[in-house]
Amino acid sequence: MPKLKTNRGAAKRFKKTGTGKVKAKKVFSRHILTKKSANRKRGLRRPKMVEEANIKGIERLIPYV
């Protein structure tokens, strides 16, 4: 079998944890931040775990990450 290619865009957006879960940065934290509350922005700093429904597709994009 030939080696699989890693999708470089996905590799920059997703990381795997030690237990194999997929984590990603939360969205809506780039611009137009003045109208968002400090509490909301603070919550956006922390990474999120990807939903179970999306993990299979993402793992296909990042087989070796």
C-alpha positions in Angstrom: 0.0 0.0 0.0 1.3 3.5 -0.8 1.6 6.1 2.0 -1.3 8.4 2.6 -0.9 12.2 2.2 -1.7 14.4 5.1 -4.0 17.3 4.2 -1.8 20.2 5.2 -4.7 22.6 5.9 -6.3 20.1 8.3 -2.9 19.4 10.0 -2.6 23.1 10.9 -6.2 23.2 12.3 -6.4 20.0 14.3 -4.2 18.2 16.8 -4.6 14.9 18.5 -4.4 14.5 22.3 -2.5 11.8 24.0 -5.7 9.7 24.3 -6.4 10.0 20.6 -9.1 12.7 20.8 -9.1 15.5 18.2 -8.9 19.0 19.4 -9.4 22.3 17.5 -9.4 26.0 18.1 -12.8 27.6 18.7 -14.2 29.8 16.0 -15.5 33.4 16.1 -12.4 34.7 17.9 -10.6 36.6 15.1 -12.3 39.9 14.6 -15.3 42.0 15.6 -14.4 41.3 19.2 -15.6 44.6 20.7 -19.3 43.5 20.8 -18.4 40.1 22.4 -18.4 39.9 26.2 -15.1 39.3 28.1 -16.6 36.1 29.4 -17.4 34.9 25.9 -13.9 35.8 24.6 -12.2 34.0 27.5 -14.1 30.9 26.7 -13.0 31.1 23.0 -9.3 30.9 24.1 -9.5 27.3 25.2 -9.4 24.5 22.5 -12.5 22.4 22.0 -12.8 18.6 21.4 -14.2 17.8 18.0 -17.7 16.2 17.9 -17.9 12.5 17.5 -19.8 12.8 14.1 -16.8 14.7 12.6 -13.9 12.7 13.9 -13.9 10.0 11.2 -13.6 12.5 8.4 -10.9 14.5 10.2 -8.8 11.4 11.0 -8.8 10.6 7.3 -7.3 14.0 6.6 -4.6 13.7 9.2 -3.6 10.0 9.3 -0.1 10.5 10.9 -0.7 13.6 13.1 
